């Protein structure tokens, strides 16, 4: 893998990158260095169980990076409320910095696809970049009201027949009254990853702090990281200026596919500033190519894309 230093600039000044990660610290460090080199600050949450990653990141962490200590970290299970708690903790930390103007939620498997000035042009246009849609009774999965109606246990159902059976039969416990449970708010859904203005992010935190019933409602709902923030924003004036979620990814069911080097042309053609899921342990060339494309000042020969 490469880490091209390039020339430092301030194109991303005012951006707080909120990063949820749990492993592969060397690749995470590449993302952190790229962000810091272009003026962004990074705030990292590592899963509370990722003790080795905590120690490793302490050695790798570059300047302009804040890592939440273990005492303020959460256990993050797929589809569980810990993901929401970790995100809220990162938002609070980022907004303690008066220089924060935008907050972008990223994973440790995100990488930039475009030079920093182009990323800034996409993110800093005054809009809330979030995938926002109405939850519907159908289809059963994805953007379904089932996520609100029924309680669910966190975890990947494809890895546990028992978990799958429990969650698929939770309807037997009864359907929640959403009008009462959400106090008139419209259920909204969308992908997890977003970029918000600081004003919108403060509105989210103020609402959560003023309405303790709201996180209680979502604590045992299904995949709340794709509904919790969306429902608040959907009921706010910030819906007047919405933009596309800033991410390219290819999904297989509920999981993103690992991007290979041959996927990079399509990823860049999407026009999105970031992509996931990258994994240097699976395809180091894809990581190298993504970072290469994100450096506007690179003059050396571009690595070849395998056929």
Backbone bond lengths (Angstrom), bond angles and torsions (degrees), N, CA, C in turn:
res aa  C-N    CA-C-N  psi(-1)  N-CA   C-N-CA  omega(-1)  CA-C   N-CA-C  phi
1 X - - - 1.468 - - 1.515 109.33 -
2 X 1.329 115.82 155.60 1.442 118.65 178.04 1.508 109.77 -118.53
3 X 1.308 115.24 157.54 1.450 122.04 171.50 1.510 106.30 -132.88
4 X 1.319 116.81 96.79 1.455 120.73 -176.57 1.525 108.66 -83.99
5 X 1.300 115.77 121.98 1.459 118.57 -176.45 1.512 112.00 -72.61
6 X 1.344 117.44 -39.77 1.456 119.77 179.88 1.516 111.32 57.26
7 X 1.310 117.39 -170.05 1.450 121.36 177.52 1.510 110.12 -94.99
8 X 1.328 116.22 132.94 1.454 120.33 179.78 1.522 109.72 -66.93
9 X 1.329 117.55 143.91 1.456 122.12 174.41 1.515 107.85 -145.15
10 X 1.308 116.57 178.24 1.462 121.10 -177.12 1.520 110.66 -118.62
11 X 1.316 117.82 27.45 1.461 120.93 -175.64 1.521 112.25 -58.93
12 X 1.329 117.07 -32.39 1.460 121.02 -175.90 1.524 112.20 -102.82
13 X 1.320 117.56 17.41 1.456 120.24 178.31 1.523 109.89 -60.24
14 X 1.323 116.44 135.17 1.459 122.10 -176.24 1.511 113.47 96.17
15 X 1.348 117.15 -9.75 1.466 121.02 178.46 1.520 110.32 -90.12
16 X 1.321 115.98 128.51 1.462 122.41 170.68 1.521 107.61 -105.39
17 X 1.323 116.47 114.14 1.463 121.44 177.91 1.522 108.16 -89.68
18 X 1.318 116.36 116.30 1.467 122.68 178.45 1.520 107.30 -95.65
19 X 1.323 117.02 114.01 1.461 119.80 -169.42 1.526 110.34 -117.43
20 X 1.328 115.37 122.10 1.463 123.19 175.24 1.523 108.11 -99.15
21 X 1.331 117.00 119.89 1.466 120.40 -175.82 1.519 109.61 -144.46
22 X 1.332 114.34 167.49 1.466 118.60 176.96 1.525 112.99 -149.59
23 X 1.342 118.23 -13.51 1.463 118.52 -179.16 1.526 109.89 -159.03
24 X 1.334 116.21 -171.11 1.466 123.98 178.38 1.529 111.05 48.93
25 X 1.322 114.79 58.58 1.461 121.24 -177.34 1.530 112.91 -62.06
26 X 1.345 120.82 -38.24 1.472 118.56 177.95 1.527 113.19 -56.75
27 X 1.334 117.74 -41.64 1.468 119.36 176.81 1.521 110.86 -69.09
28 X 1.323 117.47 -41.08 1.463 121.06 177.03 1.525 110.80 -56.92
29 X 1.333 116.37 -40.27 1.465 120.31 -179.50 1.523 111.53 -63.02
30 X 1.331 117.76 -33.62 1.466 120.43 176.61 1.528 110.88 -62.40
31 X 1.328 116.44 -43.57 1.464 120.79 177.40 1.525 110.64 -63.10
32 X 1.333 116.77 -44.76 1.461 120.96 -178.63 1.524 111.33 -62.25
33 X 1.325 116.47 -42.20 1.463 119.45 -179.54 1.528 110.95 -66.71
34 X 1.333 116.66 -39.75 1.468 119.10 178.31 1.527 110.40 -62.06
35 X 1.315 117.24 -45.92 1.461 121.00 -179.92 1.526 111.08 -61.23
36 X 1.331 116.79 -48.49 1.454 120.33 -178.49 1.515 113.01 -64.74
37 X 1.325 115.85 -36.52 1.460 120.43 -179.19 1.530 111.48 -62.64
38 X 1.320 116.60 -26.31 1.466 120.57 -177.07 1.529 112.44 -107.76
39 X 1.329 116.95 18.56 1.452 120.90 169.17 1.508 117.02 98.39
40 X 1.334 118.70 -5.91 1.466 120.97 179.50 1.524 110.30 -80.31
41 X 1.313 115.62 156.89 1.462 121.82 169.05 1.522 108.07 -106.43
42 X 1.320 116.31 144.18 1.467 121.37 -179.46 1.519 109.80 -114.81
43 X 1.322 114.89 140.15 1.457 122.95 176.05 1.525 106.39 -126.57
44 X 1.326 116.26 119.26 1.461 121.00 -169.14 1.522 110.68 -114.43
45 X 1.329 115.58 132.52 1.468 122.17 169.47 1.515 107.86 -112.72
46 X 1.324 115.48 122.04 1.458 121.62 173.16 1.519 108.65 -104.89
47 X 1.317 116.48 137.00 1.463 121.52 178.18 1.529 110.06 -46.32
48 X 1.328 116.30 136.02 1.461 121.04 -177.01 1.519 112.79 -58.77
49 X 1.325 116.78 -21.23 1.472 119.95 179.68 1.522 112.39 -89.62
50 X 1.334 117.65 -6.14 1.471 121.32 -174.71 1.526 110.27 -88.81
51 X 1.325 116.57 64.97 1.465 120.93 -174.75 1.521 111.71 -64.21
52 X 1.319 117.33 -41.22 1.466 120.16 -179.51 1.525 110.49 -64.40
53 X 1.331 116.53 -40.43 1.462 119.88 179.31 1.525 110.93 -65.99
54 X 1.337 117.08 -36.66 1.462 120.28 176.95 1.523 110.30 -58.61
55 X 1.324 116.47 -47.19 1.464 120.72 -178.77 1.523 110.95 -66.73
56 X 1.324 116.64 -40.17 1.460 120.53 -178.24 1.525 111.12 -67.31
57 X 1.331 117.05 -41.71 1.458 119.73 -178.76 1.523 111.30 -67.07
58 X 1.331 117.15 -29.18 1.461 119.81 176.18 1.523 110.98 -59.81
59 X 1.338 116.84 -28.18 1.466 120.96 178.39 1.528 111.57 -86.34
60 X 1.330 117.34 -31.77 1.464 121.66 -173.61 1.528 113.79 -92.75
61 X 1.325 117.99 -24.11 1.465 120.90 -168.43 1.524 111.82 -57.13
62 X 1.324 117.34 125.59 1.464 121.26 179.36 1.526 111.21 -84.39
63 X 1.337 117.83 177.03 1.470 120.29 173.63 1.530 110.77 -60.76
64 X 1.323 115.58 163.42 1.466 123.38 178.87 1.527 112.03 63.27
65 X 1.312 115.72 29.38 1.473 121.32 -179.48 1.521 109.27 -131.75
66 X 1.328 116.51 126.98 1.457 122.91 176.38 1.521 108.39 -114.32
67 X 1.320 116.73 125.73 1.461 122.02 178.51 1.521 108.18 -107.68
68 X 1.324 117.18 124.19 1.458 119.80 177.47 1.522 109.43 -62.04
69 X 1.333 118.95 133.00 1.464 120.98 -179.46 1.524 111.24 -68.97
70 X 1.338 117.45 159.68 1.469 120.19 -179.49 1.521 113.46 -53.09
71 X 1.329 117.78 -34.98 1.462 120.64 -178.28 1.527 112.34 -64.62
72 X 1.327 117.06 -20.18 1.467 120.95 -179.66 1.521 111.62 -112.33
73 X 1.321 116.07 16.91 1.461 120.98 -179.97 1.524 110.35 -100.94
74 X 1.325 115.52 160.24 1.458 122.03 -177.12 1.521 110.52 -122.67
75 X 1.317 115.59 153.55 1.456 120.67 171.13 1.524 107.66 -77.89
76 X 1.318 115.70 120.13 1.458 120.82 -174.09 1.525 109.36 -109.93
77 X 1.324 115.77 108.27 1.462 121.41 175.08 1.519 108.74 -102.14
78 X 1.315 116.77 148.33 1.460 120.64 -179.62 1.526 109.19 -57.48
79 X 1.332 116.06 127.67 1.455 120.66 177.81 1.509 114.71 76.15
80 X 1.349 117.99 10.42 1.453 120.89 -176.85 1.519 113.10 -103.87
81 X 1.329 115.85 169.23 1.454 121.12 -176.76 1.522 112.25 -72.48
82 X 1.330 117.29 -17.93 1.460 119.92 177.00 1.516 112.28 -56.64
83 X 1.331 117.19 -31.70 1.464 120.87 177.85 1.526 110.41 -63.33
84 X 1.327 116.54 -40.55 1.463 120.96 178.03 1.525 110.24 -67.35
85 X 1.334 117.04 -44.58 1.464 120.50 -179.60 1.522 111.37 -61.00
86 X 1.329 116.50 -41.69 1.465 120.23 178.72 1.525 110.70 -64.02
87 X 1.328 116.81 -41.55 1.463 120.60 179.79 1.525 111.27 -64.73
88 X 1.325 117.04 -43.26 1.463 120.42 177.86 1.524 111.16 -61.27
89 X 1.335 116.86 -40.44 1.467 120.34 178.99 1.523 111.04 -62.45
90 X 1.331 116.75 -41.12 1.460 120.61 178.25 1.531 111.15 -66.74
91 X 1.317 117.17 -39.86 1.463 120.40 178.76 1.524 110.94 -61.57
92 X 1.322 116.23 -43.43 1.470 119.81 179.88 1.526 110.70 -63.07
93 X 1.316 116.20 -43.19 1.463 120.12 -179.75 1.526 110.30 -63.04
94 X 1.323 116.87 -44.54 1.462 120.38 -177.64 1.526 111.89 -65.88
95 X 1.323 116.91 -38.84 1.462 119.71 -177.09 1.521 112.57 -77.64
96 X 1.332 117.29 -7.99 1.464 120.00 170.85 1.524 111.31 -69.94
97 X 1.327 116.18 -18.79 1.460 121.72 178.22 1.531 108.05 -91.07
98 X 1.332 118.70 114.38 1.470 119.92 -177.85 1.520 113.82 -64.29
99 X 1.343 117.32 -13.83 1.465 120.17 179.42 1.521 112.83 -79.74
100 X 1.339 117.71 -10.40 1.465 120.97 -177.97 1.523 110.92 -70.22
101 X 1.330 115.61 124.61 1.464 121.81 178.28 1.529 112.21 -115.52
102 X 1.322 116.47 -27.91 1.463 122.11 179.13 1.520 108.29 -140.73
103 X 1.339 116.54 149.17 1.458 122.22 178.86 1.519 108.34 -126.48
104 X 1.321 116.65 120.86 1.467 122.09 179.40 1.519 109.02 -112.11
105 X 1.319 116.34 123.27 1.458 121.41 177.88 1.519 109.31 -88.00
106 X 1.335 115.90 119.11 1.457 122.63 -178.05 1.518 109.29 -127.29
107 X 1.320 115.66 163.48 1.463 121.26 171.33 1.519 108.69 -105.54
108 X 1.323 115.62 170.43 1.455 119.58 175.22 1.506 113.31 -69.70
109 X 1.344 117.10 -7.01 1.468 121.15 179.16 1.525 112.11 -105.16
110 X 1.330 117.61 6.42 1.468 121.88 172.49 1.525 109.95 -75.64
111 X 1.317 116.26 150.86 1.461 122.78 166.68 1.526 108.11 -145.51
112 X 1.325 117.24 152.42 1.464 120.06 176.83 1.520 111.36 -72.59
113 X 1.317 115.29 149.92 1.465 121.98 177.16 1.521 112.30 -108.74
114 X 1.335 116.81 -16.03 1.456 120.94 -171.53 1.524 109.64 -133.57
115 X 1.325 117.71 159.50 1.465 120.62 175.41 1.527 111.22 -58.89
116 X 1.314 115.95 153.06 1.463 121.20 -174.78 1.529 113.68 -54.79
117 X 1.338 120.70 -41.51 1.471 118.42 178.49 1.530 113.00 -60.35
118 X 1.332 117.58 -34.70 1.464 120.42 177.92 1.524 111.00 -72.35
119 X 1.335 116.73 -37.21 1.465 120.29 175.45 1.524 109.63 -61.63
120 X 1.331 116.39 -44.95 1.463 120.68 179.43 1.525 111.25 -61.97
121 X 1.327 117.17 -41.21 1.463 120.75 179.63 1.522 111.28 -61.15
122 X 1.326 116.87 -36.89 1.467 121.74 179.38 1.528 110.42 -71.30
123 X 1.337 116.90 -48.64 1.461 121.16 -170.74 1.522 113.27 -80.23
124 X 1.332 117.00 -32.46 1.462 120.37 -169.93 1.530 112.14 -99.37
125 X 1.316 117.00 40.90 1.471 120.26 -177.30 1.524 112.65 -98.62
126 X 1.340 116.59 11.13 1.453 120.53 177.18 1.511 114.82 86.39
127 X 1.329 117.37 -1.20 1.464 120.79 -179.47 1.528 110.98 -101.98
128 X 1.326 114.93 161.92 1.466 121.31 172.84 1.525 106.80 -90.95
129 X 1.326 116.18 115.33 1.461 120.29 -177.03 1.532 108.93 -92.29
130 X 1.316 114.51 95.45 1.464 120.67 -175.94 1.527 108.73 -151.47
131 X 1.318 115.71 141.45 1.463 122.37 175.10 1.523 107.50 -80.32
132 X 1.311 117.54 112.81 1.458 121.82 -171.67 1.519 109.44 -131.08
133 X 1.333 116.14 121.04 1.456 120.56 179.63 1.515 110.98 -146.02
134 X 1.318 115.67 161.86 1.460 120.92 177.95 1.524 109.64 -77.39
135 X 1.328 116.67 135.73 1.457 120.13 171.72 1.524 108.58 -71.88
136 X 1.324 116.18 144.27 1.461 121.08 -176.43 1.521 110.16 -129.73
137 X 1.322 115.93 159.13 1.462 119.82 178.78 1.518 111.27 -65.25
138 X 1.321 117.07 -31.69 1.458 123.08 177.82 1.523 108.34 -128.84
139 X 1.342 118.38 147.18 1.452 127.92 2.23 1.523 112.12 -74.82
140 X 1.340 115.55 170.47 1.451 120.08 -175.78 1.522 111.32 -61.95
141 X 1.330 117.42 -40.52 1.455 121.14 -176.73 1.526 110.37 -105.72
142 X 1.316 115.58 -170.29 1.458 123.17 -179.10 1.529 110.27 59.67
143 X 1.331 119.65 -113.19 1.465 121.76 -173.84 1.523 110.82 -90.91
144 X 1.308 115.86 61.72 1.453 120.98 -171.53 1.523 111.97 -107.84
145 X 1.321 115.81 147.97 1.459 121.25 173.29 1.518 112.22 -66.68
146 X 1.326 116.91 -13.77 1.464 119.53 176.11 1.526 110.76 -57.07
147 X 1.314 117.01 -30.27 1.463 120.06 179.03 1.526 111.36 -63.21
148 X 1.310 117.20 -26.25 1.459 122.21 -179.75 1.529 111.59 -97.35
149 X 1.310 116.76 -36.35 1.462 120.45 -175.09 1.523 113.27 -66.92
150 X 1.348 116.49 -42.21 1.460 120.44 -167.22 1.521 111.70 -118.63
151 X 1.318 115.26 147.82 1.454 120.94 174.14 1.531 109.36 -71.02
152 X 1.329 115.41 155.85 1.468 120.08 179.98 1.520 109.63 -148.81
153 X 1.324 115.20 150.06 1.459 121.87 174.26 1.525 108.76 -96.65
154 X 1.343 117.94 143.51 1.468 119.96 -178.28 1.517 112.13 -74.69
155 X 1.321 115.51 159.18 1.462 121.30 178.16 1.516 111.09 125.87
156 X 1.322 115.02 164.66 1.468 121.11 -178.78 1.524 109.69 -87.02
157 X 1.317 115.48 115.11 1.458 120.17 -176.07 1.519 112.30 -65.15
158 X 1.341 117.48 -29.32 1.461 119.33 -179.74 1.522 112.13 -67.96
159 X 1.335 117.06 -13.69 1.459 120.86 -179.55 1.522 112.61 -100.47
160 X 1.323 117.65 -4.27 1.461 120.41 -177.58 1.521 110.09 -147.99
161 X 1.321 116.19 113.16 1.459 120.44 178.10 1.526 110.62 -64.89
162 X 1.343 116.70 -35.54 1.460 120.06 179.71 1.526 110.91 -65.84
163 X 1.331 116.53 -45.96 1.463 119.78 179.03 1.522 110.70 -61.89
164 X 1.317 116.50 -41.97 1.461 120.27 179.43 1.523 110.25 -61.31
165 X 1.329 117.12 -43.23 1.462 120.76 -179.22 1.524 110.54 -64.80
166 X 1.336 117.04 -43.33 1.464 120.63 -178.89 1.526 111.22 -62.84
167 X 1.327 116.49 -46.79 1.464 118.98 -177.87 1.522 112.24 -70.25
168 X 1.333 117.00 -36.25 1.464 119.19 -179.29 1.529 112.21 -75.55
169 X 1.322 117.19 -11.51 1.465 120.48 178.72 1.524 112.87 -113.47
170 X 1.338 116.54 9.33 1.463 119.22 -179.35 1.530 111.61 -65.94
171 X 1.336 116.97 -17.47 1.464 120.16 178.05 1.519 111.69 -61.00
172 X 1.326 116.61 -22.95 1.463 120.47 -179.58 1.531 111.52 -65.64
173 X 1.342 116.78 -21.05 1.463 120.77 178.78 1.524 112.11 -81.19
174 X 1.315 116.25 -6.08 1.462 120.51 178.14 1.512 113.01 106.41
175 X 1.319 114.87 153.50 1.460 122.36 -178.69 1.530 109.32 -92.04
176 X 1.320 116.18 133.97 1.455 119.92 178.69 1.537 110.81 -73.96
177 X 1.310 115.63 145.10 1.464 122.07 175.84 1.527 107.14 -80.64
178 X 1.332 116.95 104.23 1.460 120.09 -174.26 1.525 112.39 -71.01
179 X 1.318 117.84 -35.28 1.462 119.77 179.14 1.524 110.48 -60.02
180 X 1.326 114.94 -38.61 1.465 119.37 178.50 1.523 110.98 -80.08
181 X 1.338 116.11 -45.12 1.463 119.99 -175.66 1.508 113.47 -65.50
182 X 1.345 116.93 -36.92 1.466 121.12 -179.99 1.526 112.38 -99.60
183 X 1.338 116.08 3.83 1.466 122.03 175.05 1.529 112.28 53.42
184 X 1.328 113.98 44.64 1.455 120.22 174.93 1.512 115.84 89.07
185 X 1.326 118.22 -3.80 1.466 120.53 178.84 1.528 109.82 -75.66
186 X 1.314 116.35 146.65 1.459 121.65 179.64 1.522 110.03 -84.22
187 X 1.338 119.33 126.84 1.470 121.21 178.61 1.528 110.94 -64.60
188 X 1.320 115.79 125.60 1.460 121.82 -179.41 1.525 109.41 -123.87
189 X 1.325 115.73 150.52 1.463 121.05 -178.48 1.529 109.54 -138.95
190 X 1.325 115.06 163.23 1.460 121.00 176.38 1.512 110.26 172.88
191 X 1.312 116.76 175.37 1.456 120.04 179.56 1.528 110.03 -65.13
192 X 1.321 115.26 158.30 1.461 121.41 -173.09 1.522 113.68 -67.87
193 X 1.321 117.84 -33.44 1.463 121.63 -165.37 1.521 111.59 -91.93
194 X 1.334 116.95 134.15 1.456 121.45 -174.45 1.524 110.68 -150.29
195 X 1.330 115.87 172.03 1.464 122.98 167.96 1.518 107.01 -136.19
196 X 1.334 116.69 121.17 1.459 122.65 -176.07 1.524 110.43 -116.28
197 X 1.322 115.90 151.72 1.459 119.26 169.04 1.526 108.60 -69.82
198 X 1.325 115.91 157.57 1.463 119.60 179.39 1.524 110.78 -61.15
199 X 1.326 117.46 -34.66 1.463 120.73 179.80 1.525 110.88 -63.78
200 X 1.321 116.83 -42.79 1.463 120.63 178.46 1.522 110.68 -66.75
201 X 1.326 116.95 -42.59 1.465 120.55 179.87 1.528 110.93 -62.66
202 X 1.329 117.26 -39.65 1.468 119.86 177.24 1.523 110.59 -65.01
203 X 1.315 116.82 -37.33 1.466 120.07 177.04 1.529 110.27 -60.43
204 X 1.333 117.03 -42.81 1.464 120.87 179.01 1.525 110.20 -59.89
205 X 1.330 117.37 -49.19 1.466 120.50 -178.30 1.521 111.27 -65.46
206 X 1.314 117.47 -40.77 1.466 120.04 178.79 1.526 110.70 -61.90
207 X 1.327 116.66 -40.28 1.464 120.05 179.41 1.527 110.73 -65.13
208 X 1.328 116.95 -45.08 1.466 120.87 -179.87 1.526 110.36 -61.73
209 X 1.327 116.83 -43.79 1.465 120.35 -178.27 1.526 111.87 -66.84
210 X 1.321 116.92 -33.24 1.468 120.67 -177.30 1.526 112.98 -85.67
211 X 1.332 117.30 -12.15 1.470 121.17 -174.79 1.525 110.72 -133.46
212 X 1.336 117.82 75.84 1.473 120.10 -178.29 1.520 114.05 -60.88
213 X 1.318 118.19 -18.89 1.463 120.69 176.52 1.520 111.62 -65.46
214 X 1.340 116.34 -27.66 1.461 120.07 -173.20 1.530 111.81 -66.91
215 X 1.330 120.47 -53.82 1.468 118.32 176.50 1.522 112.99 -62.53
216 X 1.331 118.10 -29.84 1.468 119.41 176.98 1.522 110.50 -62.63
217 X 1.320 116.90 -39.18 1.465 120.31 179.99 1.523 111.04 -61.41
218 X 1.333 117.20 -40.28 1.461 120.98 -173.21 1.525 113.74 -88.42
219 X 1.317 118.87 -8.97 1.466 120.55 -171.79 1.521 112.37 -58.84
220 X 1.303 118.00 -35.54 1.465 120.30 -178.90 1.529 111.67 -117.60
221 X 1.314 116.39 25.80 1.459 119.38 174.18 1.523 109.38 -88.65
222 X 1.312 116.70 171.20 1.464 121.89 -175.48 1.525 110.84 -87.96
223 X 1.329 116.32 125.97 1.469 123.89 175.86 1.534 110.59 50.12
224 X 1.336 118.02 59.46 1.467 120.20 -174.18 1.524 114.40 -67.99
225 X 1.343 117.61 -18.37 1.469 118.34 178.30 1.529 111.63 -65.53
226 X 1.334 117.63 -14.43 1.464 121.43 178.77 1.532 112.36 -104.67
227 X 1.336 116.20 10.62 1.470 119.86 179.90 1.529 112.83 -138.05
228 X 1.323 117.49 -34.36 1.465 123.14 -172.57 1.532 111.89 -57.97
229 X 1.310 116.76 -56.41 1.466 121.24 -177.80 1.526 111.09 -72.28
230 X 1.306 115.30 -34.50 1.460 120.80 -175.67 1.529 111.60 -66.24
231 X 1.332 116.28 -39.49 1.457 119.63 -178.82 1.526 111.09 -68.00
232 X 1.327 117.09 -38.13 1.472 120.00 176.66 1.527 110.61 -64.06
233 X 1.325 115.94 -49.36 1.465 119.60 -177.46 1.526 110.85 -66.02
234 X 1.345 116.18 -35.74 1.459 119.81 178.98 1.513 113.47 -62.75
235 X 1.334 117.12 -23.20 1.464 121.54 179.67 1.523 112.04 -98.61
236 X 1.316 117.12 12.00 1.465 121.84 -174.57 1.526 111.53 -113.15
237 X 1.327 117.10 166.54 1.476 120.11 175.53 1.524 113.20 -68.07
238 X 1.340 117.76 -11.35 1.460 120.22 -176.22 1.529 112.53 -71.18
239 X 1.323 117.74 -9.31 1.469 119.74 176.00 1.527 112.12 -70.63
240 X 1.322 117.16 -9.24 1.469 119.60 -179.88 1.522 111.99 -69.24
241 X 1.322 116.88 -19.89 1.468 119.85 -178.23 1.522 108.73 -138.71
242 X 1.335 115.72 88.92 1.458 121.81 -178.46 1.520 110.32 -112.82
243 X 1.338 115.48 144.69 1.451 122.03 174.39 1.513 110.10 -128.56
244 X 1.304 116.43 172.59 1.462 121.72 -178.14 1.527 110.95 -64.02
245 X 1.328 115.96 145.84 1.460 119.71 171.11 1.525 108.36 -59.66
246 X 1.333 118.57 139.12 1.474 121.77 -168.64 1.520 114.03 -85.88
247 X 1.321 117.50 50.68 1.462 118.93 -170.65 1.518 112.11 -147.69
248 X 1.331 114.87 138.88 1.464 122.62 167.41 1.518 107.44 -108.08
249 X 1.327 116.78 130.17 1.456 121.34 172.38 1.516 109.03 -154.23
250 X 1.310 115.02 154.71 1.463 121.69 176.66 1.518 107.35 -112.43
251 X 1.326 115.26 123.07 1.453 119.92 -174.22 1.523 111.49 -99.48
252 X 1.323 114.73 146.36 1.458 123.05 170.01 1.524 105.85 -127.19
253 X 1.319 116.63 96.48 1.453 120.00 -172.40 1.522 109.18 71.44
254 X 1.334 116.16 -124.62 1.457 120.92 179.75 1.521 112.70 -95.44
255 X 1.319 118.54 2.85 1.459 121.23 -173.80 1.522 111.39 -119.21
256 X 1.336 117.63 142.77 1.462 120.10 175.81 1.520 110.63 -75.38
257 X 1.313 116.24 143.51 1.456 121.20 175.86 1.526 109.01 -79.69
258 X 1.328 116.27 147.22 1.460 120.39 174.12 1.520 108.56 -69.54
259 X 1.323 116.70 126.62 1.458 121.24 -179.85 1.520 110.27 -78.62
260 X 1.316 115.20 134.89 1.466 121.88 176.93 1.525 108.94 -102.61
261 X 1.326 114.56 170.87 1.465 119.25 179.61 1.526 111.49 -57.58
262 X 1.322 116.92 -37.16 1.471 119.89 -178.56 1.525 112.35 -69.84
263 X 1.338 117.47 -13.68 1.463 120.87 178.87 1.526 112.74 -85.53
264 X 1.325 117.52 -11.92 1.465 120.28 -172.77 1.531 113.93 -64.07
265 X 1.341 120.80 -39.76 1.468 118.44 177.79 1.528 112.93 -58.54
266 X 1.320 117.42 -43.29 1.468 120.30 178.70 1.522 110.85 -66.36
267 X 1.327 116.56 -38.30 1.459 120.08 179.02 1.524 110.62 -62.28
268 X 1.317 116.97 -46.19 1.463 120.19 -179.93 1.530 111.30 -67.55
269 X 1.310 116.74 -35.98 1.466 120.17 179.77 1.527 112.28 -65.25
270 X 1.331 117.14 -19.15 1.462 120.60 179.47 1.525 112.09 -67.23
271 X 1.328 116.62 -21.46 1.457 120.45 -177.78 1.511 114.18 82.58
272 X 1.331 117.84 -0.90 1.453 121.18 -178.58 1.533 111.06 -76.54
273 X 1.332 118.04 150.05 1.464 120.24 -179.92 1.523 114.13 -78.31
274 X 1.339 117.50 -27.39 1.461 121.91 -178.28 1.528 109.90 -129.57
275 X 1.331 114.61 160.58 1.463 120.76 173.37 1.519 108.76 -141.68
276 X 1.296 115.74 157.96 1.445 124.28 170.43 1.533 106.23 -153.85
277 X 1.271 117.89 155.59 1.437 131.62 16.75 1.517 108.54 -110.52
278 X 1.338 115.92 125.24 1.452 121.37 173.34 1.519 108.74 -101.23
279 X 1.326 115.93 146.76 1.463 120.86 176.75 1.521 108.11 -146.55
280 X 1.315 116.44 107.68 1.463 121.51 -177.86 1.515 112.49 -63.68
281 X 1.329 117.30 -20.16 1.462 120.62 179.07 1.521 111.41 -79.72
282 X 1.329 116.52 -16.35 1.462 122.22 178.82 1.522 110.81 -100.99
283 X 1.328 117.00 -46.38 1.468 121.47 -179.55 1.527 108.78 -147.14
284 X 1.320 115.87 90.49 1.463 120.87 -179.93 1.516 111.52 -65.57
285 X 1.343 117.30 -29.63 1.465 120.31 -179.77 1.522 111.28 -64.09
286 X 1.322 117.65 -35.64 1.462 120.35 178.93 1.524 110.77 -64.27
287 X 1.320 116.60 -40.13 1.465 120.92 177.24 1.521 110.19 -63.30
288 X 1.317 116.02 -44.89 1.460 120.94 -179.18 1.526 111.08 -62.34
289 X 1.320 116.84 -43.89 1.461 120.77 -179.15 1.529 111.90 -66.01
290 X 1.330 116.55 -39.92 1.462 119.53 179.30 1.524 110.66 -62.59
291 X 1.323 116.70 -45.47 1.459 119.90 179.95 1.522 111.41 -67.04
292 X 1.325 116.19 -34.83 1.464 119.76 177.05 1.524 110.19 -61.58
293 X 1.337 116.21 -46.10 1.463 120.50 -177.21 1.521 111.75 -68.06
294 X 1.341 116.76 -19.00 1.465 120.92 -177.96 1.519 112.94 -89.56
295 X 1.327 117.55 -0.24 1.463 120.82 179.95 1.523 109.69 -109.86
296 X 1.313 116.53 105.71 1.467 121.01 -176.26 1.513 112.36 -69.41
297 X 1.346 117.68 -22.54 1.460 120.23 -173.36 1.512 112.71 -97.44
298 X 1.348 117.44 2.18 1.454 119.85 -178.61 1.525 109.72 -68.47
299 X 1.315 117.42 130.88 1.463 121.36 -179.08 1.515 112.13 -115.08
300 X 1.312 117.12 -8.59 1.455 119.43 -179.69 1.517 110.09 -75.98
301 X 1.309 115.68 167.55 1.464 121.65 -175.28 1.518 110.65 -65.97
302 X 1.340 115.59 133.93 1.462 120.91 177.74 1.514 110.36 -66.51
303 X 1.359 118.08 134.69 1.458 119.69 174.86 1.521 110.60 -59.26
304 X 1.302 116.38 144.66 1.457 120.64 179.99 1.516 110.72 -71.93
305 X 1.333 115.69 145.31 1.457 121.78 173.74 1.517 108.17 -88.97
306 X 1.335 117.52 123.84 1.465 119.33 -179.59 1.511 111.23 -60.45
307 X 1.322 115.98 147.72 1.463 120.62 176.14 1.511 109.55 -74.61
